[in-house]
C-alpha cells in the first residue's frame, strides 16, 4: 500500500459540529478548547438536512457552530454561576459570551433508543486561555521579526488559508 492516508470523515457534509469533527481535530493534535462568540436561539436552521429550532453556539475560532442541547446548556449555566452571575440570570444565553469551553465526544449518548456519539461541553471549565486568531493584520509585525509558521502556531490559531497567504506575503514583485 502507498503512503496516502485519506480520512473519510473529513469529507462528510455537515453544517454544525459533530463528534466526527472533534475526532478529526483531536487526531490532528488540535485543541478542543474554544471561546464563545455568542449563543442565540434560531428557528428553521438547516442542521445537516433537517430544519431545526434551538440554541446555537458560535465560536471566535474558525470552526462550525454547535447546536446546543439541554445538557450542554446546563454546563454553560454552571460556568456563569461560578463567575458570580445572579441565579436568575444564569440561564440567559447572552451571559455565555466569552466563556472558554472544552468540547469532547461522549460515546454513550442515548438518542431515540440507541447509544450514539455526541458532542459535550466538559463540565470542568478549562483554565487555559484560547489563542487568538492570526490574521492578515498580523503579517507585517510577524514578518518584521521573521516569525516562522511554527512560532506563530505557538501563540496563535492560524488557518491553512492564512498560513499560505503569510508564506506568500512580501514575496510579490
Secondary structure as GFF3:
##gff-version 3
##sequence-region A 1 173
A	DSSP	three_ten_helix	8	11	.	.	.	ID=ss1
A	DSSP	alpha_helix	19	27	.	.	.	ID=ss2
A	DSSP	beta_strand	33	47	.	.	.	ID=ss3
A	DSSP	beta_strand	50	59	.	.	.	ID=ss4
A	DSSP	beta_strand	66	68	.	.	.	ID=ss5
A	DSSP	alpha_helix	70	82	.	.	.	ID=ss6
A	DSSP	three_ten_helix	87	89	.	.	.	ID=ss7
A	DSSP	three_ten_helix	93	96	.	.	.	ID=ss8
A	DSSP	beta_strand	100	111	.	.	.	ID=ss9
A	DSSP	beta_strand	114	121	.	.	.	ID=ss10
A	DSSP	beta_strand	132	133	.	.	.	ID=ss11
A	DSSP	three_ten_helix	136	138	.	.	.	ID=ss12
A	DSSP	alpha_helix	139	144	.	.	.	ID=ss13
A	DSSP	alpha_helix	149	155	.	.	.	ID=ss14
A	DSSP	beta_strand	156	157	.	.	.	ID=ss15
A	DSSP	alpha_helix	160	168	.	.	.	ID=ss16
###
